[in-house]
């Protein structure tokens, strides 16, 4: 990435490290892009601050940033607003932790708790923006400016990898598709459009997976034979010529992946990119196991949304289903998206849940592009 591509960027260039532990386990060169080191502790610092800077340039210093969030996006907006010296109001649904609210307020944000679900908080935020000509709505994941900001991490990865190295796969978590959109945008810019993207979600919070399944693309079987799960509706998006799903009730506890409907434009990107996408769904418990393994190996806490990315890193059978063996040693990158919502107390709870799962034995059930895989619980 040229040094002047983002001349006034607010985010930090984060480390890319080769994980000795994961590389040894998988028999490859596994790199970790550590977005948890951003000041607001997640990758959202990139796209949201990029959007906020554009808002200040186009609307002036009197602009007020308004965002609806369940946590990390609001934290990023509050941090960006403070750095830019503008006002910020974050709308949250009931149930968001006090520590998350306190983090936003430390950066001077006004916090409004409205509604029982994110969608209700979002409606309240839109109403506030409509009533105030100085306000601008900050999107959480569905905007080209966000993807352009998030794309910066791919420019960094290209520069940070050993010279001439092109990844054999890039892994990330997927909620509404903001990070995936940024990764695909960045890959196209640096000539990595052919690199496979592995997007990981959890069962019960997989609107992106479900949306991909209802369109022509990488999923097995005919589109006509694929059914929308109970509690989910499908809608055709004319602008992007894709069908997307809306989940009425999220059953995964991983709230940071809790978009009820994905970005139609990102779904289209995924379906059309030359390198394709391998869309994966794992269980909450499988994700908890990866979270615990990563903390033990790397002495870092990441929230469950981030740990979903790591499930293939800690299960060789699953990894080999996604990156088949070849004559040369593979190089892969796991984008650790970060996140504030994790604590030592959480890890204690996860440990008990995972221990119970392992005692039962058997396999983890994983969905991959329309197929069901069973990988050993190890």
Secondary structure, DSSP 8 states (H G I E B T S, - for coil): --TTTTTT--S----EEE-HHHHHHHTSEEEEEEGGGSTTSBTHHHHHHHHHHHHHHHH-TT-EEEEEESSHHHHHHHHHHHHHT-EEEEEE-TT--HHHHHHHHHTT-EEEE-SSSHHHHHHHHHHHHHH-TTEEE--SS--HHHHHHHTHHHHHHHHHSSTT---SEEEEE-SSSHHHHHHHHHHHHHT-TTS-EEEEEETTB-HHHHHHHTSSSSSSS-GGG----TTEEEEEETTTTEEEEEESS---S-GGG--SS--HHHHHHHHH-TT-EEEEEE-HHHHHHHHHHHHHHH-----HHHHGGGTTTT-HHHHHHHS---SS--EEEEEE-B-S---HHHHHHHHHHHHHHHHH-SEEEEEETTEEEEEE--
